[in-house]
Amino acid sequence: MPAISSEIRDEARRLGFDKVGICSAHLPEKAGENLLHWLSRGFHGTMNWMDRTSDKRMNADHVVPGVKSIIVVGMNYYTPFVHKTEDGTGMISRYAWGDDYHEIMLPRLETLLQKIKVLNPQANGKAYVDTGPVMEKVWAQCAGIGWEGKHTNVISLEFGSWLFLGVILLDIGLDYDSPATDHCGTCTLCIEACPTHAIVEPYVLDATRCLSYLTIEHRGDVAAELAAKFDGWLYGCDICQDVCPWNEKFQSATEEQSFSPREQTLAPRFDECLTMTADQFN
């Protein structure tokens, strides 16, 4: 469907998405094997939903019956600010400096889905922004958005790895983009820079050692050897992305003002965080 595919891409860009690609819903066999092996090693930690939904993640047809196509969008969230390292302050990952990306992207994806249904009333689909049983990073590579780097983040030649991803699963055929190719080469800077050695081998992340997992998903005590490596990170971690040469080369400021940081997210004070309620922290 050349015409409708072109209109979908144009509408996605009009809605503010910086990248858009389309691929077949046929999951590469290697991707399913990698997921099962990763789960078997316990690298998902307490994120039990990853295991519970593994079948759906490997079979998009179990999410949208008759699925044929997957649209992937990317939104650049990079802002030209740096983490402050003042005494008594901590650091929050760049992705959480501004407004919640789910609330920014999902309504736009839903709008795109409705536009598709106008173009083709027979179309059915579902839109997700990091909340569904979908292997977003695999589909992003299949759709040409970027390749999954050795730190397991998707890297784009236009924006580096500072991209939020969203997907639409559709039961209609479309014109497909060529998959992205890997440009990491022999570089291992992200692996060497990780303070907890969470990147156990190229393209494999042990989430149970990752500062992002430990400061966001994990509940309960943290092993002393890992706690000693936090170095001021309160919520998330950007180290593997900060050292990536592709980010240094291609990162550019986002046009989405909602992702601009607030002063308290650039340099949150430890003493203030300790007295906050959960609602205040959020």
N, C-alpha and C positions, 0 to 999 in steps of 0.2 A: 504494500500500500504506500507507494512513493509520496503521494500528495498529503495524506494524513500524517505520515511520519515527519514530513517537513513542517507541517503546521504544529505538531506536538513540540518539536524542537524550538520553533519560534515562540510558542506560548510559554514554554518553560523559561526561556530567556526574558521574556516580557515580565514574568512574575518575579524576576530577580535572581534566578539560579545562574551561577557562573559557569557551570558545566552541565551538559546533558548528553547522555548516550543511551543507546537501545541495543539489547542483545536478546538472543534466543533464551528461553527458559530451561534449556537443557544444561544441567549442571555438569561441569567437567568431572570425570570420574575421580581424578586425583584430589579434587577439593573435598569430596565426601570421605575419601580414605584419610585425608589429613585431619579432618574434624574428628573422626572416630578415634584415631590414634592419639590426638591431643586430649580428648576426654578420658581415654583409658589411662593416661599418665597423671590424671587428676589436676591438670593445669588450670582447670576452670574454678578450682577452690570451692567456695560455698555458693557459686552461681549455678545452683541446681537446675534452673530453668534451661540452661544450655543443654544439659543431658536429657531432660524431659522432652524437649522439643527437637531433638536431633533429627528425628525422622522427617519432620516438617521442613527443617532447614535443608535437608538433602533432597526433598521432594516438594518443590513449589506447588505441584498439582494437589497436594494435601492442604494447601492454604487457599488457593483459588483453583477450583476444579477446571480442567481444560486449559490451564495457563499455557500461553504460547510465547509471550514476550515480557521482558522486564525493562522498564525505563528507570534509569539511575540518574539522579541529579546531585550536583555538588555545590555547596555554597562556601565561599571563602570567608574565613572569620579572622584572618590576621589583622592585627592593629599594631602600628609602629611604636609600641611602648615596651619597656623592659621591666622584668621583675625587680622590685626594690629589695635590698638586703640590709635594711636599717636594723639596729638593735631593737629587740622587742617586737619585731614584725615577722610575719610568715609569708608564704607564697601560695597562690592559687593558680591552677592551670589556666592558660589563656582561654580555653574554650568556655570557661565559666566566668570570665570577666564581665560580660555583658548580660543581655537578656537570655532566657532559656531558649536554646535553639529549637527545641521541640515545638514550642509555642509560635515560633517565627515560621518554621518550615512546613509543618503539617497542614495548616490551613491553606497554604499556597499549593501544596501537593494535591489536596482535596479539590481545590479549584481547577487544577490541571486535569484531574480525573473527570470532573464534571464536563470540562471542555471536550475531552475525548469522547464522552458519551453523547455529546451533541454532534460531534463529527461522525460518530458511528453508534447509533442507538442500540445496536446489538452487543456492544462491548460491556464486559463486566470486569471489575478489578478491585484491588485493595491498595491503599497507600500506607506506607510505614516510614517513620523516622526513628530508627533505633529502638523500636518497641515491639517489633513482630519477629516471628521465627524465620528470619531471612538472613542469608549470608551476604550482607551488604558489600563487604570488601571484595569478595569473589566476583559478585555481579559487576561491581565497579570496574574491575580489571577486564572482565568480559566485554563490557560496554565501552571500553576505551577511555574511561574517566582518568585512570592512572594505574600504576602497578603497586602491588603490595610489597613494601620495602622490607628490609631485614628486621626492622623494628615492628613490623606487622601493621603499620599505618599505610594508607593509600597515598602515594606520591604522584602529583600531577606536574607535568612540565610547564604549566601556566602558573600554578599557585603553590607549588611545594606540597607539603602534607597538611597544610592548614585548611582542611575541607571537612565540612559536615556533609553527611550522605543521607539521601532519602531514596526510596524506591516505590514504584508502582508496578504491581503484578497484573497483567492483562491476559484475557483469553482470546485475543485477536493477534494475527500475524502482522508484523511491521517490517520495515527495512532496518537492517542491523548494521551497527558500526563494527569496525575491526577492533579486536582486543588490544589492550595496551601491552607494550613490551617492557621487560625489566631493564632498568638502567642503573642498578646498584653497583654492578661490576665487582671489583675486589674490595670496595670500601667496607670497613667494619667499625666505623667511628661510633655508631649507636650502640653496638655490642660492648665496646670498650668503655663507653661513658656511663653505662647503667650502673648506679652505685650498689644495687643489690644483686647484680648478675641475673636479672629476670629474663633477659634474652639468652636462653640456654644454648641456642644454636641459630644460625641465620634463618629468619622467617618463623621462628618458634618462640613464643612468649609463655613463660610460666607465670600466670597471673598471680599466683599465691606469693610471689616475691616482688611483684610490681608495686611501686609506690602509689600509682593511681588506684589499683585494686584495694590496697591496704588502707587508703585514706577515704575511700568512697563506698566500696561494696562490702568490705570486711566488717564484721561485728565481733567484739570480744578483744582479748589480749593479743598483742603482737609480739612475736619472738624478739628477744633482746637484741640479737645480731642484726635484725632488720630495723628495729626501732632506732638503733644507733645511726642508721643511714638516712633518716628523714631529712635532716639538714634544713629544717624550716618549712618543708612542704606540708601544707595543711589540707589541701584538697586537690588531688591530681598531681601530675608531674609532667614537665615538658622537656626533660633533659635529652631524651633520645631524638626529639624533633629539633631542639635548639642546635645540636651539633651536626645535623644532616646537611651536607653540602648543597643538596638540591633546594633546601629551604633558603639558604644564604643566597643562592643564585636566582631563585624565581619568586620568593615571597613578595607580595605586594599588598598594600592596604585595602581592606574590604570597603565596598561602597555601602554596605549595610550598617547604618548608624546604630542599630539595636545591639550590635556586638561591641560597641565602644565600652571601655572599662569604666567602672566607677572608682573613685579614690579608695574606698574601703576594700575593694577587691584587688587593687594593685598592691596594697600594703596593709593587710589586716593585722591588727594588734593582738598579740597573744592574750594579754590581760582582758581585753574586751571580749574576745571569743570565749574565754573560760566562763564568763558570766552570762552569756547569751542563752536564751531558750532556743529550742530547735527551730521554731518559727522565725525568730530573729535572725538566726544564722542563714536560713533559707532566703 
